[in-house]
Amino acid sequence: MGRVTDRRGVLRIDLDAAADGDGATRRRDSLSVEEPLEIRVGPPGPGRRRPLAVTMRTPGDDLDLAIGFLLTEGIVRSADDVHTAQLCAGAETPNTYNVADVVLAPGVPEPATDASRNFYTTSSCGVCGKASIDAVRTRSRFAVADNPLAVPAAVLAGLPERLRAAQRGFDRTGGLHAAGLFTTGGELVVLREDVGRHNAVDKVVGWAVRERQLPLAGHLLLVSGRASFELTQKAWMAGVPLLAAVSAPSTLAADLADEAGLTLVGFLRGRTMNVYTHPHRVTV
């Protein structure tokens, strides 16, 4: 596995100190590592896995990332659909493990590889290779709308601070997003960091798949950035009834959350928040 952070030389400029002649100094700084991960999927047998996706990610929890991606894209439904998953070295980078090889269980259909479903995901935008909204929309097998979960607003208000306190990678680099899975009482169950918001969520979902925790009916998901359509879909696919974000949601995210019966909370900062859909789950 590659490193999560790396050190680089920088020129540090401090305009407040410039008047004293100390405005520019050279130092070492920690950066978040960003490397490609190729996800190969197929049935058992030598050489039968084909590349499905390439995502730009921060190394770490890569098998969770691969399995979570396959679950949220509707390719697998549970841990029983995965026969084996392992990291292997790419041909051009023998010292780094940037290929995830996932063997599907017997009887699990191989994913379609038509042009509209070609996946190339970056750390900023997610599924950039999907051609249309119809191609990206995948319906969950979990009835999120029927979930009776209720969370006090006071509990929600305290979650961003708990998420931030657990972000060790962000402490070192200032450049990693986080996704945290919480109980309704505010207990942090699992946290994952990555340069990509979507990768952080997939890592959480992949953990839940391996731990056989799906659906995540008694939990809520908090993300450190905005709430996009893609993150809302991933939450729905994992059976999460409430998605919260410290920043804004998009219109498509709100539309999908409304359709799915999922509660969407945005601008969760301090003691204020906006509940965009299905507000009955947030109690005051």
Buried (B, 14 or more C-beta within 10 A) or exposed (E): EBEBBEEEEEEEEEEEEEEEEEEEEEEEBBBBBBBBBBBBBBBEEEEEBEBBBBBBBBBBBBBBBBBBBBBBBBBBBEBEBBEEBEBEEBEEEEEBBBBBBBBBBEEBEBBEEEEEBBBBBBBEEBBEBBEEEEBBBEEBEBEBEEBEBEBBBEBBBBBBEBBBEBBBBBEBBEBBBBBBBBEBEBEBBBBBBBBBBBBBBBBBBBBBBBEEBBBBBBBBBBBBBBBBBBBBBBBBBBBBBBBBBBEBBBEBBBBBBBBBBBBBBBBBEEEEBBBBBBEEBBEE
